[in-house]
Amino acid sequence: MPKPEFDPAVDPLAPSVPRLTPYDDLHRITYLRLLDADAEGADWQEVAQIVLHLDPQSQPDVARCTYDSHLTRAKWMTEVGYRHLLRGGI
């Protein structure tokens, strides 16, 4: 099982399968940062730049899609994915 990193590179799309993946495990901190920013009402473009290291000015569609997929996955982790963690991971 990969160790979570504070600031790993992100794929254009987060996983969308109904189980935890090694990618999820590696990006747990990223997901938490996205959830915190969302709860605070932070601007998605700023979050995409700071947390995901994307440039929403030069590639707005890519940045938005990547941001949305990772935030969706982060929310899935709080609703469903955490159960997999409690049972021992991926």
C-alpha positions in Angstrom: 0.0 0.0 0.0 1.5 3.3 -1.0 2.2 5.8 1.7 0.2 9.0 1.4 2.2 12.0 0.2 1.7 15.7 1.1 1.9 17.0 -2.4 1.9 14.2 -5.1 1.4 14.9 -8.8 -2.2 14.3 -9.9 -3.6 12.5 -12.9 -6.1 14.4 -15.1 -8.9 12.3 -13.6 -9.3 10.8 -10.1 -10.4 7.2 -9.9 -14.1 6.6 -10.2 -14.2 2.9 -9.3 -16.3 1.8 -6.3 -13.3 0.6 -4.3 -10.1 2.2 -3.0 -7.1 2.3 -5.3 -3.4 2.8 -4.7 -4.0 6.3 -6.2 -6.5 7.1 -3.5 -4.1 5.9 -0.8 -1.3 8.1 -2.2 -3.7 11.1 -2.5 -5.4 11.0 0.9 -3.8 14.3 2.0 -4.8 15.9 -1.4 -8.4 14.8 -0.8 -8.4 16.3 2.7 -6.9 19.6 1.4 -9.6 19.8 -1.3 -12.4 19.1 1.2 -11.0 21.8 3.6 -10.9 24.3 0.8 -14.4 23.4 -0.4 -15.8 23.7 3.1 -14.2 27.2 3.4 -15.7 28.3 0.1 -12.3 28.8 -1.6 -12.2 29.7 -5.2 -11.7 26.5 -7.3 -9.1 28.2 -9.5 -6.9 29.0 -6.5 -7.3 25.5 -5.1 -6.5 24.0 -8.5 -3.3 26.0 -8.7 -2.2 25.5 -5.1 -3.3 22.0 -4.3 -3.3 20.3 -7.8 -0.5 22.4 -9.4 -2.6 23.2 -12.4 -2.8 26.5 -14.4 -6.5 27.4 -14.7 -5.6 30.5 -16.7 -3.9 28.7 -19.6 -6.0 25.4 -19.4 -9.3 26.2 -17.8 -11.2 23.2 -19.0 -8.4 20.7 -18.0 -8.0 22.4 -14.6 -11.8 22.4 -13.9 -12.2 18.8 -15.0 -9.3 17.6 -12.8 -10.4 19.7 -9.9 -14.0 18.4 -10.1 -13.0 14.8 -10.4 -10.7 15.0 -7.5 -13.2 16.8 -5.3 -15.9 14.3 -6.2 -13.5 11.5 -5.3 -12.7 13.2 -2.0 -16.4 13.4 -1.2 -16.8 9.8 -2.1 -14.0 8.9 0.4 -16.0 10.6 3.2 -19.3 8.9 2.2 -18.1 5.4 1.2 -14.4 5.0 0.8 -13.6 5.5 4.5 -15.4 2.1 5.1 -12.8 0.4 3.0 -10.0 2.1 5.0 -11.6 0.9 8.3 -11.6 -2.7 6.9 -7.9 -2.6 6.1 -7.3 -0.6 3.0 -7.4 -1.3 -0.7 
